[in-house]
Amino acid sequence: MEFVMRPIGVIHSPFTEKAQTPIQAARSQAMGQVEVFPEYLEGLQDVDGLSHIFLLYVFHCSEGYNLKVQPFLDDHLRGLFSTRYPCRPNPIGLSVVRLVARRDHVLDIEGVDVLDGTPLLDIKPYMPDFDEHPVTRTGWYETRSKD
Ligand SMILES: C[S@@+](CC[C@H](N)C(=O)[O-])C[C@H]1O[C@@H](n2cnc3c(N)ncnc32)[C@H](O)[C@@H]1O
């Protein structure tokens, strides 16, 4: 099976180099903008009421992948799917960002961790009732070598 997806918008950020891009949204205070293409404007109704949103996007500047990778915060090789490494068979990224304001088809966001021009696939609400869990294990992250 193959799926064709088309971007619904583009994420603007201050970052043009991977090495200077924060490794996680929760570790970033950088401001950015989500530009939603005009044909999807109606879908932004009620987004104003959200303080946090999920952004799903394509790591459009990643090439290829390995199934064992060294995470940004560790010195050991780990299974790709236990990490957030950007080079993946389907290079899809996921960030929870704070929605600061909506200006028509543009969302001002805080906590951006992607390159400028990253193609946006979807926006979903971050809902504590659905998305917060009493986590008991975080695997390699608990014994990681970097912070
Ligand atoms: C570790 S990933 C985590 C991203 C997201 N929070 C996630 O969990 O999917 C973040 C890193 O991906 C890289 N990156 C960001 N945007 C990218 C893009 N559009 N294409 C390729 N790599 C990108 C940068 O090196 C950045 O530090």
The ligand as an SDF file (V2000), in Angstrom:
LIG
                    3D

 27 29  0  0  0  0  0  0  0  0999 V2000
   14.7440   14.8020   17.3350 C   0  0  0  0  0  0  0  0  0  0  0  0
   13.6400   15.5180   16.1370 S   0  0  0  0  0  0  0  0  0  0  0  0
   12.2030   15.6420   17.1280 C   0  0  0  0  0  0  0  0  0  0  0  0
   11.1060   16.3340   16.3930 C   0  0  0  0  0  0  0  0  0  0  0  0
    9.7070   16.0960   16.9550 C   0  0  0  0  0  0  0  0  0  0  0  0
    9.4870   16.7430   18.2200 N   0  0  0  0  0  0  0  0  0  0  0  0
    9.3960   14.6090   17.0570 C   0  0  0  0  0  0  0  0  0  0  0  0
    9.4440   14.0640   18.1630 O   0  0  0  0  0  0  0  0  0  0  0  0
    9.0740   14.0170   16.0240 O   0  0  0  0  0  0  0  0  0  0  0  0
   14.1720   17.1950   16.0500 C   0  0  0  0  0  0  0  0  0  0  0  0
   15.3920   17.3380   15.1570 C   0  0  0  0  0  0  0  0  0  0  0  0
   15.0160   16.9720   13.8280 O   0  0  0  0  0  0  0  0  0  0  0  0
   15.7590   17.7280   12.8850 C   0  0  0  0  0  0  0  0  0  0  0  0
   14.7820   18.3860   11.9940 N   0  0  0  0  0  0  0  0  0  0  0  0
   13.8880   19.3350   12.3110 C   0  0  0  0  0  0  0  0  0  0  0  0
   13.1420   19.6760   11.2450 N   0  0  0  0  0  0  0  0  0  0  0  0
   13.5670   18.8880   10.2310 C   0  0  0  0  0  0  0  0  0  0  0  0
   13.1770   18.7440    8.8570 C   0  0  0  0  0  0  0  0  0  0  0  0
   12.1950   19.4730    8.3350 N   0  0  0  0  0  0  0  0  0  0  0  0
   13.8470   17.8420    8.1020 N   0  0  0  0  0  0  0  0  0  0  0  0
   14.8550   17.0950    8.6200 C   0  0  0  0  0  0  0  0  0  0  0  0
   15.2640   17.1830    9.9090 N   0  0  0  0  0  0  0  0  0  0  0  0
   14.6320   18.0720   10.7040 C   0  0  0  0  0  0  0  0  0  0  0  0
   16.5930   18.7260   13.6790 C   0  0  0  0  0  0  0  0  0  0  0  0
   17.9140   18.1910   13.7950 O   0  0  0  0  0  0  0  0  0  0  0  0
   15.9050   18.7560   15.0470 C   0  0  0  0  0  0  0  0  0  0  0  0
   16.8250   19.0370   16.0960 O   0  0  0  0  0  0  0  0  0  0  0  0
  1  2  1  0
  2  3  1  0
  2 10  1  0
  3  4  1  0
  4  5  1  0
  5  6  1  0
  5  7  1  0
  7  8  2  0
  7  9  1  0
 10 11  1  0
 11 12  1  0
 11 26  1  0
 12 13  1  0
 13 14  1  0
 13 24  1  0
 14 15  1  0
 14 23  1  0
 15 16  2  0
 16 17  1  0
 17 18  1  0
 17 23  2  0
 18 19  1  0
 18 20  2  0
 20 21  1  0
 21 22  2  0
 22 23  1  0
 24 25  1  0
 24 26  1  0
 26 27  1  0
M  CHG  2   2   1   9  -1
M  END
$$$$
